[in-house]
Amino acid sequence: MLVTEKKQEVVKDFGRHEKDTGSPEVQIVLITKRIEALNEHFGKFKKDTNSRRGFLKLIGQRRKLLKYLQAEDPVKYQEVIKKLNLRK
């Protein structure tokens, strides 16, 4: 999990207001950070199948949030995609 300071930094960069943790943009960024950390973990522990299930659930959750954001606010969707370097 992210340290609260890093989480506050993410909220400051992507949030709509100071204490915004519920907007799709912030949720996508936080999930992406967790996915990156788990990806490093799987580099070391290849046989950790229990954590892999949670990893796949996080990817699905992020995909749903990205789809929602694309439908609601395409401009914000493009910003988030560029900043996180998700799509090629």
PyMOL commands that set and color helices and strands:
alter all, ss='L'
color gray80, all
select helices_A, chain A and resi 4-14+24-44+49-72+74-84
alter helices_A, ss='H'
color red, helices_A
deselect
rebuild
show_as cartoon
